[in-house]
């Protein structure tokens, strides 16, 4: 389908940002010529000057985000259109200039005595900036000179080369072979591989699995060097700023206690016998003598897919999320009806789904809706992101409005869990109930277990490199294979192909990102259960979390909603949910 053939009510309204491309071009030109924040260099030593700078930076950033959002959305409508690729390139170049031009700010502010900075915290004029100032005081010992900070800012694009190389190899130059599929010879792709892995035909799964990894094996040495370069980048930043470890630097930047990560890993390790048992249940249900990693993706329950139209899917989502109250439901309807969402798959459109929010404008959601259970849940998931952005933007000043990546997956997953529990409670169909239990178990497997496995791989790979051990294809593969064996257990055959899965994971180029998926689903399960048990009182506190933006550290904000990630009990409760689903599934089998 071409975009011009899609009804307007299925398209997002980019005109809410700029009325036309010409308006965007005019705004970009005006903003580019107004980049004059460097005039404040050397002046950030009085409350008056610092406030003036903060206001000037906010004004510029708000305008910048507006031009970025428009270019980003228009590009994703059709990634083949070089016009919007050019728009996006211009915006990113301006962002690099902005980072370099404002490199003096942090060094000048951190050069001020602690007493001065703490004095600003007591000044009502700085109320909007209190959390930022607290973080600035904590960051003081890691801040370099202005010249050094500018060098680090300018180095950003060069040090991102490993990611650029991986994307080029993985998306453009990976020599994926062809295979016969649905009666025709077709080139294997990442998307087709995922489809085949979830399919019923085991022979096709095996063929795709072997061919897919054979392509990675041909360039495994290059991918090892590329990933090693990414790790070396992290070590460079760690050493330059004086952190003890790469993961320590990452968690400091997020303002997250290391105990959260340690609790996650400890609890998942305790839960590994449950995962091993699930693999045994899967192996029996599929009637296999030997189960390979290409056997863990298909649903164990056939012919129970929710095949709903977009409108029917929305009706179901609204019912499932009704425990969140009338206000929340009315906002969902507003998003559905007022141009927040781009619904249909079209030629050249970016694949997948996402939500993106911006201060001063409503959020936007990209979908490529198909009549599948996954896509029904995707509506709930992405609207969870959107309403998190909506509440934070509405209730916080700009400087505190953008919630951190650490909590980014919580609201979306709360919606998924609520929808799932609604379906399990209301369906009388035994087959559908089994399907949904299997869906939930695989959600936990892929998000809580798998992402923690990924996190452990990153942690250990960085420790190896920090200890002076070179990273190569052999030791990276040995590391990954050992983790895979620990996580999935003896019911699975761990072959030479799964040992190199690390080579195809794009998230590894955003170091120490993946564990947040695991903490996110843990917090979400805890919050959803509390909402269902306690009702309006829990919803009220959950909305405080949604409205919190980055007004405090993310772990403290989650505590408001009832999810304390510093305690093992929170993680244990999520594991109990997995155990309960597994037991229910076995009873229905």
LUMMARTOR-8780 format. One record per residue (C-alpha): x, y, z. Coordinates in steps of 0.02 Angstrom, whole numbers, plus 32768, in hexadecimal, padded with zeros to 4 digits. Last residue first. Layout:
<pts>
XYZ...
</pts>
This chain:
<pts>
7F987A5985B17F237AC5861A7F787A9786BF80237AB2866F7FF27B5F86367FB47B8F86E280597B57872F80BE7BB986B080547C5486CB806C7C46878781297C32877681357CCB870580CE7D308780813D7CF2880E81D57D3287AE81877DDE87AB816A7DD48866821F7D9F8881825C7E3C882881FB7EAA88A0822F7E40893582E77E5A890882DC7F0C894683347FA288F682B77F97886782297FDA88D2818C7FD7886780F9802788C180D080B7884B812D813388B981BE80B788C081CD80C8880481F581818818827C8158889782CF80DD881E82C7815F8793832681E887F282BB8281880C825F830287A28289829E870681D7829386C5816D827B876080C0827E871280BF81C486EB80FC81A2879D8072820F87E57FFA81B48771802E811087C48006815C886E7F55818588387F4180DC87E47F74808588867EEF80E488E87E6D80C488607E7E8007885F7EDD7FA988E67EEA7EF9889F7EE67F1C87E37F537FB687F47FCF7F5988647FDC7ECB87E67FFE7F47875B80857F9E87C380E57EFD87ED80DA7EBC873A81177F6586FA81AA7F6F877381EA7EC5873B81C87EEC868482317F8A869182BD7F3A86F582D27EBD866682C47F3F85DB833E7FAB863B83BE7F1E863383CA7F3E8578841B7FEA857E84C47FBF85C9851F7FF0852984BD8036849785227FD5841584ED7F33846A843B7F63843984607F318385846B7E7683AF84AF7E158319855D7DE3835485207DAC840084C47D1C83AB856E7CCC838A855E7C3D840784AD7C1D83C884F97BDA832785787B66837884EF7B0483CF84977B0E847784187A7F8470838B7AB184E5833E7A4B857483E27A5985D283D17B0E860883937BAD85B683EB7C32861F84897BD6865084A67B8C85A3848B7C35855285077C8485CB858D7C05859F856D7C1C84E5857E7CD984F486267CD2854B866A7C5084D286307CBA843F86847D56848487227CF184A8872B7CAD83F786F57D45839487747DB583E787787E2A847D88277E4784BF883F7E2D857B88857EC985CF88197EC3866B87AA7F4E862787917EE1858D875A7E4985F286EE7EB58664869A7F0185CC86727E55858686317E1E863185B97EB18643857E7EA6858F855D7DEB859A85067E02864184947E8585F484687E12856384387D8885DD83D27E0A863C837C7E36859883557D7E8579830E7D5B8626829E7DF28646826C7E28859882717D8E852882427D0D85AB81C57D808602816B7DA5855E817A7CEC853281217CBE85D2809B7D4085AF80797D0084FF80747C4D85407FF27C8285C07F957CDB85357F957C4184C47F5C7BD185527ECC7C4985747EA27C4D84BA7E987B9084B67E2A7B8785517DB07C08850B7D4E7C51859C7DA87CF7858B7D897D81860A7E127D6B868C7E9D7D3986157E6F7DC985A17E6E7E48862E7F147E04866F7F627E1B85C37F227ECC85B17F627EFC865E800C7EAD8639801C7F0885927FEA7FAF85DE80687F9D866B80E77F7385E480D3801B858D80D980788632817A8022866681E0802485C6822780D485D6825380C7868E831080B48677830C811A85D682EB81B4863F824E821D8644825382C085E281EC8343863B8264838786BD82B6841386568212843585FE81AF8457869B814E83BF86D88096839286DF805C8394862A80FF835485E0810782C5865D805082968644805B829785868102823D857F80C081AF85EC802281B785838087819884E680F0810A852C805380B08566800780D484BC80988073847180777FD984DB7FB97FD584CD7FC27FE4840F804F7F63840C7FE27EE9846C7F677EE683DC7FFC7ED88365803E7E3D83BD7F937DEA83B97F937DFB82FC7F287E56827C7FB17EC8823B7FD87F7B826B80797FCE8234807C804882C480D580ED82E580988152837A80A6820E8394809C826E8438803E8314844A809F83B5843C80EB843284B6817183BB84F58190832F847A81618277847D819181E484108138813D8409817880A883A98149801C8332819C7FA882B581CB7FD0820281F0807C81BD817F80A3812A81C58084807C8123803B80378097804480B780687FEE815A7FD1804481A87FB9809E824D8010814582607FD1817E830A7FC2822583657F44827182ED7EB28299835E7E4581FD83687EB6817683B27F1781EF841F7E77823B84637E30818E84817EC8816184EA7EB5820685477DFF81DC85707E36813285B17EB6818186267E3681FB86697DB4817286817E21810186EC7EBC809486DF7E537FF987027E07801686537EA77FDE85FD7E637F3785BF7DBF7F8285867E16800C85247E8E7F8F84D67DFF7F20849E7DA27FAD84487E477FE383F97E647F3783B07DB47F3983677DDA7FDE83107E7E7F9E82CA7E2A7EFF828D7E437E6682F97E957DBF82D97EBE7D88838B7F267CEC836C7EE77C4A83B97F0A7BD583277F9F7B7E83737FD97B79842880917B5A844D80B97BFE83F681557BF3838C81F67C4183D382547BBB843682727B3F83A882FE7B9D834F83627B8F83EF83667AD483D982F87A50842B83287998842082AB790B8433821F798184088164796D842581427A28841D80E97A2784C5817579BE851081FE7A3784D881987ACC8510817E7A8185BC82397A5D85C882617B0F859481E87B4E861882417AE3869982E97B308669829B7BDC867982577BB1872483027B6C8757834C7C14872082E47C75879E836D7C83882083E27CC48799835D7D41876683517D7C881A840D7D94882B841C7DEE8783838F7E6787AB83C87E87885D84787EAF881C84317F2A879E83C87F82882084557F7E88A184BF7FE48826845380798857840B80D987C38431818F879F842F816986E384DD81B586CA85188158876484D580B5871B853980CB867B85D980FD86D485CE8068874985AE7FF686B4864F8035866586B380218705870F8086878986E3812F873D876881B3871D871B821D8694879881F5860B87AC8142864886F3811B863F86E08178859987708116854D87308073859786888090854486DB80B1849C8745801484B486A37FB284C986627FF4842487077FCC83D086FC7F1A841486517F0F83C2869A7F3F831A87307ECB832E86BA7E3B8357864A7E6A82C486E07E65824F87137DBA828F86627D7A827F86517DAE81C986347D03817C85E57CC3821E855D7D46821085237CFF8169852A7C4D81AB84BD7C89823B842B7CAE81C984427C13815F843F7BA081F683A97BF38248834A7C0281A383607B49817E83327B16822F82977B83823082657B43818482727A8E81C1820E7ABD825B817B7B0381F881067B4E827B81437C02826F818E7C7582F3823F7C5C82B381FF7C73820081B87D1F822782557D56828382C27D1E81F182507D7A8178826C7E1D81D583287E0881E083307DDA812983407D3880C783397D54800C82A57CFE7FB9828B7C677F4C81D17C457F3A81507BC87F75812F7C0D802181E87C1B8048827B7BD57FE5831D7C1B802483947CA87FFB84397CCD8051845C7D6280C384FB7DBC808F84FF7E428116852B7EE380BA84947F5280D3843B7F3E817984B67EDE81E585587F1A819885217FCF818B84D37FCD8237856E7F7E828385E07FFE82308576808F827085768046831F86338032831A864080E582D585EE8133836E8698816A83AD86AD81DC83178602822D832E861F824E83E686D1828F83DB8697834483CF86418337847886DA82E684C6874A836E848086D483F484C286D883A5856E879683A5856A879C845E853D871C848A85C2877C84278645873D837E867C86A3834986E086A982A5874186C082EF87EF8633836B87D485B082EA87A3855C82E1884F854D83A08854850783A187A3848A831987D084498384885F8444841A87E983DC83BA87698366838487F3834F8438882E833C84878781828384B28783829384FB883283268569880082CE8610881A829385CE88C2834785D2890283708546897D83BB84DA88F3841E857188B784748574896184A884C08946850384F988A9855A8585890585898516899985CD849289228647851488DF86368540882686A984E287AF861A8469878F85B884F3873B8647852A86CB86758477869B85BF844C867685A084E38607863F84EB859F860C845D852B857A84C884EE85BF84EC844085F984398426855283ED845484F4846D83EA8563844C8354854183928363848683B6836E8490842282D384DD838F8276844E832282B483CC839D8274841E83AB81CA842382ED81B8836A82E181E58339835E815F83A7830380E18352825F810982B182BF80F382DB82EF8041832A8246801C828181F0801E82A38135802A8281813480E581CA815880C1815B818D815281F4817981C0824B8211817681B1827C819381AE8248824A8266826C826B82658312820C81CD834E826E82138315831482BD836582F68271840E82C7820C840E8368829B83CE83D28309845E8396828684E183C08276849C847083348491847E834F8547844C82D1858984CB83138516855283C7854D853183978605853D833885E785E083C88587862E8443860D85F683DE8699864583CE863386E5848B861C86EA84A986D586CB8436870D87588474868A87D4852786C087B885C18663877B858E862786CF85DB86BA86708677866E86218619862A858B856B86768580858686B384CE859F85FC849D84E285E9849F84D4863E83F7847F85C283858405863D833884398621828384118568828C836A858E82DF8332860582578366858F81CC830E84FD8222826E8561823B826A85978185828984E6814981FF84A481BB81828525817B81B084F580C88194843E80F280E3846A8125806F849281B780F48468823780D8840682D9801B83E782D5803283D582188089833182407FDC82E782577FEC822A826A7F9581C281E67F05814581F77E8281D081FA7EC7820D81537E95817080F57F2D811480AC7F3C81127FEE7FBB81A07FE7802C81398057803D80AF7FD6800080008000
</pts>
